[in-house]
């Protein structure tokens, strides 16, 4: 039996092009959130992350 010489998660995200919306949904679904978290105050202005990424 051979022991692993390196530990960690292998990055499976492609780097040769921007990720598609579908790929983003799989990797970071929170980007597509539809409202601020309930722990945020009324003073907090929620801006959808996907809006920032697409602009």
mmCIF file of the N, C-alpha and C atoms, coordinates in Angstrom:
data_MODEL
# 
_entry.id   MODEL 
# 
loop_
_atom_site.group_PDB 
_atom_site.id 
_atom_site.type_symbol 
_atom_site.label_atom_id 
_atom_site.label_alt_id 
_atom_site.label_comp_id 
_atom_site.label_asym_id 
_atom_site.label_entity_id 
_atom_site.label_seq_id 
_atom_site.pdbx_PDB_ins_code 
_atom_site.Cartn_x 
_atom_site.Cartn_y 
_atom_site.Cartn_z 
_atom_site.occupancy 
_atom_site.B_iso_or_equiv 
_atom_site.pdbx_formal_charge 
_atom_site.auth_seq_id 
_atom_site.auth_comp_id 
_atom_site.auth_asym_id 
_atom_site.auth_atom_id 
_atom_site.pdbx_PDB_model_num 
ATOM 1   N N  . UNK A 1 1  ? 0.848   -1.183 0.000   1.00 0.00 ? 1  UNK A N  1 
ATOM 2   C CA . UNK A 1 1  ? 0.000   0.000  0.000   1.00 0.00 ? 1  UNK A CA 1 
ATOM 3   C C  . UNK A 1 1  ? 0.891   1.243  0.000   1.00 0.00 ? 1  UNK A C  1 
ATOM 4   N N  . UNK A 1 2  ? 0.561   2.190  -0.867  1.00 0.00 ? 2  UNK A N  1 
ATOM 5   C CA . UNK A 1 2  ? 1.323   3.431  -0.961  1.00 0.00 ? 2  UNK A CA 1 
ATOM 6   C C  . UNK A 1 2  ? 0.532   4.560  -0.318  1.00 0.00 ? 2  UNK A C  1 
ATOM 7   N N  . UNK A 1 3  ? 1.205   5.325  0.517   1.00 0.00 ? 3  UNK A N  1 
ATOM 8   C CA . UNK A 1 3  ? 0.551   6.450  1.180   1.00 0.00 ? 3  UNK A CA 1 
ATOM 9   C C  . UNK A 1 3  ? 0.531   7.664  0.261   1.00 0.00 ? 3  UNK A C  1 
ATOM 10  N N  . UNK A 1 4  ? -0.472  8.477  0.419   1.00 0.00 ? 4  UNK A N  1 
ATOM 11  C CA . UNK A 1 4  ? -0.568  9.706  -0.369  1.00 0.00 ? 4  UNK A CA 1 
ATOM 12  C C  . UNK A 1 4  ? 0.524   10.670 0.055   1.00 0.00 ? 4  UNK A C  1 
ATOM 13  N N  . UNK A 1 5  ? 1.167   11.281 -0.903  1.00 0.00 ? 5  UNK A N  1 
ATOM 14  C CA . UNK A 1 5  ? 2.215   12.249 -0.586  1.00 0.00 ? 5  UNK A CA 1 
ATOM 15  C C  . UNK A 1 5  ? 1.673   13.671 -0.541  1.00 0.00 ? 5  UNK A C  1 
ATOM 16  N N  . UNK A 1 6  ? 0.470   13.869 -1.082  1.00 0.00 ? 6  UNK A N  1 
ATOM 17  C CA . UNK A 1 6  ? -0.155  15.195 -1.064  1.00 0.00 ? 6  UNK A CA 1 
ATOM 18  C C  . UNK A 1 6  ? -1.612  15.038 -0.696  1.00 0.00 ? 6  UNK A C  1 
ATOM 19  N N  . UNK A 1 7  ? -2.076  15.973 0.084   1.00 0.00 ? 7  UNK A N  1 
ATOM 20  C CA . UNK A 1 7  ? -3.477  15.972 0.481   1.00 0.00 ? 7  UNK A CA 1 
ATOM 21  C C  . UNK A 1 7  ? -4.120  17.249 -0.018  1.00 0.00 ? 7  UNK A C  1 
ATOM 22  N N  . UNK A 1 8  ? -5.370  17.195 -0.286  1.00 0.00 ? 8  UNK A N  1 
ATOM 23  C CA . UNK A 1 8  ? -6.083  18.393 -0.707  1.00 0.00 ? 8  UNK A CA 1 
ATOM 24  C C  . UNK A 1 8  ? -7.045  18.086 -1.826  1.00 0.00 ? 8  UNK A C  1 
ATOM 25  N N  . UNK A 1 9  ? -7.894  19.039 -2.072  1.00 0.00 ? 9  UNK A N  1 
ATOM 26  C CA . UNK A 1 9  ? -8.920  18.915 -3.105  1.00 0.00 ? 9  UNK A CA 1 
ATOM 27  C C  . UNK A 1 9  ? -8.327  19.317 -4.448  1.00 0.00 ? 9  UNK A C  1 
ATOM 28  N N  . UNK A 1 10 ? -8.510  18.497 -5.439  1.00 0.00 ? 10 UNK A N  1 
ATOM 29  C CA . UNK A 1 10 ? -8.043  18.820 -6.783  1.00 0.00 ? 10 UNK A CA 1 
ATOM 30  C C  . UNK A 1 10 ? -9.020  19.812 -7.402  1.00 0.00 ? 10 UNK A C  1 
ATOM 31  N N  . UNK A 1 11 ? -8.504  20.913 -7.896  1.00 0.00 ? 11 UNK A N  1 
ATOM 32  C CA . UNK A 1 11 ? -9.341  21.945 -8.501  1.00 0.00 ? 11 UNK A CA 1 
ATOM 33  C C  . UNK A 1 11 ? -9.798  21.485 -9.881  1.00 0.00 ? 11 UNK A C  1 
ATOM 34  N N  . UNK A 1 12 ? -11.102 21.282 -10.026 1.00 0.00 ? 12 UNK A N  1 
ATOM 35  C CA . UNK A 1 12 ? -11.656 20.801 -11.281 1.00 0.00 ? 12 UNK A CA 1 
ATOM 36  C C  . UNK A 1 12 ? -12.230 21.928 -12.134 1.00 0.00 ? 12 UNK A C  1 
ATOM 37  N N  . UNK A 1 13 ? -12.029 23.181 -11.739 1.00 0.00 ? 13 UNK A N  1 
ATOM 38  C CA . UNK A 1 13 ? -12.584 24.314 -12.477 1.00 0.00 ? 13 UNK A CA 1 
ATOM 39  C C  . UNK A 1 13 ? -11.694 24.620 -13.681 1.00 0.00 ? 13 UNK A C  1 
ATOM 40  N N  . UNK A 1 14 ? -12.325 24.761 -14.823 1.00 0.00 ? 14 UNK A N  1 
ATOM 41  C CA . UNK A 1 14 ? -11.577 25.069 -16.043 1.00 0.00 ? 14 UNK A CA 1 
ATOM 42  C C  . UNK A 1 14 ? -11.014 26.483 -15.951 1.00 0.00 ? 14 UNK A C  1 
ATOM 43  N N  . UNK A 1 15 ? -9.840  26.691 -16.504 1.00 0.00 ? 15 UNK A N  1 
ATOM 44  C CA . UNK A 1 15 ? -9.209  28.004 -16.443 1.00 0.00 ? 15 UNK A CA 1 
ATOM 45  C C  . UNK A 1 15 ? -8.963  28.608 -17.821 1.00 0.00 ? 15 UNK A C  1 
ATOM 46  N N  . UNK A 1 16 ? -9.316  27.884 -18.867 1.00 0.00 ? 16 UNK A N  1 
ATOM 47  C CA . UNK A 1 16 ? -9.033  28.377 -20.209 1.00 0.00 ? 16 UNK A CA 1 
ATOM 48  C C  . UNK A 1 16 ? -10.145 29.259 -20.772 1.00 0.00 ? 16 UNK A C  1 
ATOM 49  N N  . UNK A 1 17 ? -11.240 29.415 -19.999 1.00 0.00 ? 17 UNK A N  1 
ATOM 50  C CA . UNK A 1 17 ? -12.359 30.251 -20.441 1.00 0.00 ? 17 UNK A CA 1 
ATOM 51  C C  . UNK A 1 17 ? -13.208 30.587 -19.221 1.00 0.00 ? 17 UNK A C  1 
ATOM 52  N N  . UNK A 1 18 ? -14.024 31.618 -19.318 1.00 0.00 ? 18 UNK A N  1 
ATOM 53  C CA . UNK A 1 18 ? -14.934 31.925 -18.198 1.00 0.00 ? 18 UNK A CA 1 
ATOM 54  C C  . UNK A 1 18 ? -15.935 30.790 -17.995 1.00 0.00 ? 18 UNK A C  1 
ATOM 55  N N  . UNK A 1 19 ? -16.365 30.600 -16.765 1.00 0.00 ? 19 UNK A N  1 
ATOM 56  C CA . UNK A 1 19 ? -17.367 29.582 -16.469 1.00 0.00 ? 19 UNK A CA 1 
ATOM 57  C C  . UNK A 1 19 ? -18.724 30.013 -17.008 1.00 0.00 ? 19 UNK A C  1 
ATOM 58  N N  . UNK A 1 20 ? -19.502 29.061 -17.459 1.00 0.00 ? 20 UNK A N  1 
ATOM 59  C CA . UNK A 1 20 ? -20.867 29.337 -17.901 1.00 0.00 ? 20 UNK A CA 1 
ATOM 60  C C  . UNK A 1 20 ? -21.755 29.506 -16.669 1.00 0.00 ? 20 UNK A C  1 
ATOM 61  N N  . UNK A 1 21 ? -22.962 30.013 -16.877 1.00 0.00 ? 21 UNK A N  1 
ATOM 62  C CA . UNK A 1 21 ? -23.916 30.139 -15.761 1.00 0.00 ? 21 UNK A CA 1 
ATOM 63  C C  . UNK A 1 21 ? -24.188 28.782 -15.122 1.00 0.00 ? 21 UNK A C  1 
ATOM 64  N N  . UNK A 1 22 ? -24.292 27.747 -15.932 1.00 0.00 ? 22 UNK A N  1 
ATOM 65  C CA . UNK A 1 22 ? -24.563 26.405 -15.417 1.00 0.00 ? 22 UNK A CA 1 
ATOM 66  C C  . UNK A 1 22 ? -23.401 25.899 -14.567 1.00 0.00 ? 22 UNK A C  1 
ATOM 67  N N  . UNK A 1 23 ? -22.184 26.155 -15.015 1.00 0.00 ? 23 UNK A N  1 
ATOM 68  C CA . UNK A 1 23 ? -21.008 25.741 -14.243 1.00 0.00 ? 23 UNK A CA 1 
ATOM 69  C C  . UNK A 1 23 ? -20.923 26.514 -12.935 1.00 0.00 ? 23 UNK A C  1 
ATOM 70  N N  . UNK A 1 24 ? -21.217 27.819 -12.994 1.00 0.00 ? 24 UNK A N  1 
ATOM 71  C CA . UNK A 1 24 ? -21.233 28.614 -11.766 1.00 0.00 ? 24 UNK A CA 1 
ATOM 72  C C  . UNK A 1 24 ? -22.264 28.076 -10.784 1.00 0.00 ? 24 UNK A C  1 
ATOM 73  N N  . UNK A 1 25 ? -23.424 27.682 -11.282 1.00 0.00 ? 25 UNK A N  1 
ATOM 74  C CA . UNK A 1 25 ? -24.482 27.152 -10.424 1.00 0.00 ? 25 UNK A CA 1 
ATOM 75  C C  . UNK A 1 25 ? -24.012 25.893 -9.696  1.00 0.00 ? 25 UNK A C  1 
ATOM 76  N N  . UNK A 1 26 ? -23.219 25.073 -10.356 1.00 0.00 ? 26 UNK A N  1 
ATOM 77  C CA . UNK A 1 26 ? -22.714 23.851 -9.734  1.00 0.00 ? 26 UNK A CA 1 
ATOM 78  C C  . UNK A 1 26 ? -21.642 24.144 -8.693  1.00 0.00 ? 26 UNK A C  1 
ATOM 79  N N  . UNK A 1 27 ? -20.780 25.120 -8.970  1.00 0.00 ? 27 UNK A N  1 
ATOM 80  C CA . UNK A 1 27 ? -19.627 25.387 -8.112  1.00 0.00 ? 27 UNK A CA 1 
ATOM 81  C C  . UNK A 1 27 ? -19.959 26.357 -6.984  1.00 0.00 ? 27 UNK A C  1 
ATOM 82  N N  . UNK A 1 28 ? -20.694 27.421 -7.283  1.00 0.00 ? 28 UNK A N  1 
ATOM 83  C CA . UNK A 1 28 ? -21.008 28.456 -6.288  1.00 0.00 ? 28 UNK A CA 1 
ATOM 84  C C  . UNK A 1 28 ? -22.482 28.856 -6.377  1.00 0.00 ? 28 UNK A C  1 
ATOM 85  N N  . UNK A 1 29 ? -23.385 27.998 -5.940  1.00 0.00 ? 29 UNK A N  1 
ATOM 86  C CA . UNK A 1 29 ? -24.815 28.298 -6.065  1.00 0.00 ? 29 UNK A CA 1 
ATOM 87  C C  . UNK A 1 29 ? -25.241 29.559 -5.315  1.00 0.00 ? 29 UNK A C  1 
ATOM 88  N N  . UNK A 1 30 ? -24.488 29.976 -4.307  1.00 0.00 ? 30 UNK A N  1 
ATOM 89  C CA . UNK A 1 30 ? -24.857 31.174 -3.549  1.00 0.00 ? 30 UNK A CA 1 
ATOM 90  C C  . UNK A 1 30 ? -24.804 32.434 -4.406  1.00 0.00 ? 30 UNK A C  1 
ATOM 91  N N  . UNK A 1 31 ? -24.088 32.400 -5.513  1.00 0.00 ? 31 UNK A N  1 
ATOM 92  C CA . UNK A 1 31 ? -24.023 33.540 -6.427  1.00 0.00 ? 31 UNK A CA 1 
ATOM 93  C C  . UNK A 1 31 ? -25.411 33.885 -6.954  1.00 0.00 ? 31 UNK A C  1 
ATOM 94  N N  . UNK A 1 32 ? -26.294 32.894 -7.006  1.00 0.00 ? 32 UNK A N  1 
ATOM 95  C CA . UNK A 1 32 ? -27.621 33.076 -7.569  1.00 0.00 ? 32 UNK A CA 1 
ATOM 96  C C  . UNK A 1 32 ? -28.685 33.304 -6.498  1.00 0.00 ? 32 UNK A C  1 
ATOM 97  N N  . UNK A 1 33 ? -28.270 33.665 -5.295  1.00 0.00 ? 33 UNK A N  1 
ATOM 98  C CA . UNK A 1 33 ? -29.225 33.931 -4.224  1.00 0.00 ? 33 UNK A CA 1 
ATOM 99  C C  . UNK A 1 33 ? -30.223 35.006 -4.632  1.00 0.00 ? 33 UNK A C  1 
ATOM 100 N N  . UNK A 1 34 ? -31.438 34.888 -4.118  1.00 0.00 ? 34 UNK A N  1 
ATOM 101 C CA . UNK A 1 34 ? -32.500 35.807 -4.528  1.00 0.00 ? 34 UNK A CA 1 
ATOM 102 C C  . UNK A 1 34 ? -32.859 36.845 -3.480  1.00 0.00 ? 34 UNK A C  1 
ATOM 103 N N  . UNK A 1 35 ? -32.249 36.780 -2.323  1.00 0.00 ? 35 UNK A N  1 
ATOM 104 C CA . UNK A 1 35 ? -32.557 37.754 -1.278  1.00 0.00 ? 35 UNK A CA 1 
ATOM 105 C C  . UNK A 1 35 ? -31.435 37.748 -0.249  1.00 0.00 ? 35 UNK A C  1 
ATOM 106 N N  . UNK A 1 36 ? -31.360 38.802 0.542   1.00 0.00 ? 36 UNK A N  1 
ATOM 107 C CA . UNK A 1 36 ? -30.333 38.857 1.580   1.00 0.00 ? 36 UNK A CA 1 
ATOM 108 C C  . UNK A 1 36 ? -30.642 37.839 2.674   1.00 0.00 ? 36 UNK A C  1 
ATOM 109 N N  . UNK A 1 37 ? -29.620 37.462 3.386   1.00 0.00 ? 37 UNK A N  1 
ATOM 110 C CA . UNK A 1 37 ? -29.779 36.511 4.488   1.00 0.00 ? 37 UNK A CA 1 
ATOM 111 C C  . UNK A 1 37 ? -30.589 37.166 5.599   1.00 0.00 ? 37 UNK A C  1 
ATOM 112 N N  . UNK A 1 38 ? -31.371 36.372 6.295   1.00 0.00 ? 38 UNK A N  1 
ATOM 113 C CA . UNK A 1 38 ? -32.245 36.909 7.347   1.00 0.00 ? 38 UNK A CA 1 
ATOM 114 C C  . UNK A 1 38 ? -31.472 37.539 8.495   1.00 0.00 ? 38 UNK A C  1 
ATOM 115 N N  . UNK A 1 39 ? -30.188 37.234 8.616   1.00 0.00 ? 39 UNK A N  1 
ATOM 116 C CA . UNK A 1 39 ? -29.394 37.814 9.700   1.00 0.00 ? 39 UNK A CA 1 
ATOM 117 C C  . UNK A 1 39 ? -28.959 39.249 9.400   1.00 0.00 ? 39 UNK A C  1 
ATOM 118 N N  . UNK A 1 40 ? -29.195 39.737 8.188   1.00 0.00 ? 40 UNK A N  1 
ATOM 119 C CA . UNK A 1 40 ? -28.785 41.095 7.812   1.00 0.00 ? 40 UNK A CA 1 
ATOM 120 C C  . UNK A 1 40 ? -29.829 42.115 8.245   1.00 0.00 ? 40 UNK A C  1 
ATOM 121 N N  . UNK A 1 41 ? -29.341 43.300 8.619   1.00 0.00 ? 41 UNK A N  1 
ATOM 122 C CA . UNK A 1 41 ? -30.241 44.354 9.090   1.00 0.00 ? 41 UNK A CA 1 
ATOM 123 C C  . UNK A 1 41 ? -30.943 45.024 7.914   1.00 0.00 ? 41 UNK A C  1 
ATOM 124 N N  . UNK A 1 42 ? -31.910 45.858 8.231   1.00 0.00 ? 42 UNK A N  1 
ATOM 125 C CA . UNK A 1 42 ? -32.634 46.608 7.201   1.00 0.00 ? 42 UNK A CA 1 
ATOM 126 C C  . UNK A 1 42 ? -31.719 47.619 6.511   1.00 0.00 ? 42 UNK A C  1 
ATOM 127 N N  . UNK A 1 43 ? -30.623 48.005 7.158   1.00 0.00 ? 43 UNK A N  1 
ATOM 128 C CA . UNK A 1 43 ? -29.683 48.960 6.570   1.00 0.00 ? 43 UNK A CA 1 
ATOM 129 C C  . UNK A 1 43 ? -28.819 48.334 5.478   1.00 0.00 ? 43 UNK A C  1 
ATOM 130 N N  . UNK A 1 44 ? -28.781 47.031 5.439   1.00 0.00 ? 44 UNK A N  1 
ATOM 131 C CA . UNK A 1 44 ? -27.966 46.310 4.468   1.00 0.00 ? 44 UNK A CA 1 
ATOM 132 C C  . UNK A 1 44 ? -28.643 46.345 3.101   1.00 0.00 ? 44 UNK A C  1 
ATOM 133 N N  . UNK A 1 45 ? -27.889 46.744 2.093   1.00 0.00 ? 45 UNK A N  1 
ATOM 134 C CA . UNK A 1 45 ? -28.406 46.752 0.727   1.00 0.00 ? 45 UNK A CA 1 
ATOM 135 C C  . UNK A 1 45 ? -27.896 45.517 0.012   1.00 0.00 ? 45 UNK A C  1 
ATOM 136 N N  . UNK A 1 46 ? -28.817 44.662 -0.388  1.00 0.00 ? 46 UNK A N  1 
ATOM 137 C CA . UNK A 1 46 ? -28.442 43.425 -1.049  1.00 0.00 ? 46 UNK A CA 1 
ATOM 138 C C  . UNK A 1 46 ? -28.306 43.652 -2.539  1.00 0.00 ? 46 UNK A C  1 
ATOM 139 N N  . UNK A 1 47 ? -27.175 43.244 -3.087  1.00 0.00 ? 47 UNK A N  1 
ATOM 140 C CA . UNK A 1 47 ? -26.942 43.304 -4.530  1.00 0.00 ? 47 UNK A CA 1 
ATOM 141 C C  . UNK A 1 47 ? -26.645 41.878 -4.984  1.00 0.00 ? 47 UNK A C  1 
ATOM 142 N N  . UNK A 1 48 ? -27.424 41.345 -5.910  1.00 0.00 ? 48 UNK A N  1 
ATOM 143 C CA . UNK A 1 48 ? -27.175 39.976 -6.374  1.00 0.00 ? 48 UNK A CA 1 
ATOM 144 C C  . UNK A 1 48 ? -25.771 39.837 -6.970  1.00 0.00 ? 48 UNK A C  1 
ATOM 145 N N  . UNK A 1 49 ? -25.026 38.863 -6.504  1.00 0.00 ? 49 UNK A N  1 
ATOM 146 C CA . UNK A 1 49 ? -23.662 38.661 -6.984  1.00 0.00 ? 49 UNK A CA 1 
ATOM 147 C C  . UNK A 1 49 ? -23.633 38.405 -8.482  1.00 0.00 ? 49 UNK A C  1 
ATOM 148 N N  . UNK A 1 50 ? -24.598 37.671 -8.994  1.00 0.00 ? 50 UNK A N  1 
ATOM 149 C CA . UNK A 1 50 ? -24.609 37.381 -10.429 1.00 0.00 ? 50 UNK A CA 1 
ATOM 150 C C  . UNK A 1 50 ? -24.762 38.664 -11.238 1.00 0.00 ? 50 UNK A C  1 
ATOM 151 N N  . UNK A 1 51 ? -25.475 39.649 -10.711 1.00 0.00 ? 51 UNK A N  1 
ATOM 152 C CA . UNK A 1 51 ? -25.615 40.945 -11.389 1.00 0.00 ? 51 UNK A CA 1 
ATOM 153 C C  . UNK A 1 51 ? -24.261 41.632 -11.492 1.00 0.00 ? 51 UNK A C  1 
ATOM 154 N N  . UNK A 1 52 ? -23.488 41.562 -10.426 1.00 0.00 ? 52 UNK A N  1 
ATOM 155 C CA . UNK A 1 52 ? -22.153 42.166 -10.425 1.00 0.00 ? 52 UNK A CA 1 
ATOM 156 C C  . UNK A 1 52 ? -21.254 41.442 -11.425 1.00 0.00 ? 52 UNK A C  1 
ATOM 157 N N  . UNK A 1 53 ? -21.320 40.117 -11.441 1.00 0.00 ? 53 UNK A N  1 
ATOM 158 C CA . UNK A 1 53 ? -20.473 39.340 -12.345 1.00 0.00 ? 53 UNK A CA 1 
ATOM 159 C C  . UNK A 1 53 ? -20.815 39.566 -13.808 1.00 0.00 ? 53 UNK A C  1 
ATOM 160 N N  . UNK A 1 54 ? -22.089 39.764 -14.103 1.00 0.00 ? 54 UNK A N  1 
ATOM 161 C CA . UNK A 1 54 ? -22.505 39.924 -15.493 1.00 0.00 ? 54 UNK A CA 1 
ATOM 162 C C  . UNK A 1 54 ? -22.380 41.352 -16.008 1.00 0.00 ? 54 UNK A C  1 
ATOM 163 N N  . UNK A 1 55 ? -22.108 42.299 -15.138 1.00 0.00 ? 55 UNK A N  1 
ATOM 164 C CA . UNK A 1 55 ? -22.010 43.692 -15.602 1.00 0.00 ? 55 UNK A CA 1 
ATOM 165 C C  . UNK A 1 55 ? -20.592 44.065 -15.958 1.00 0.00 ? 55 UNK A C  1 
# 
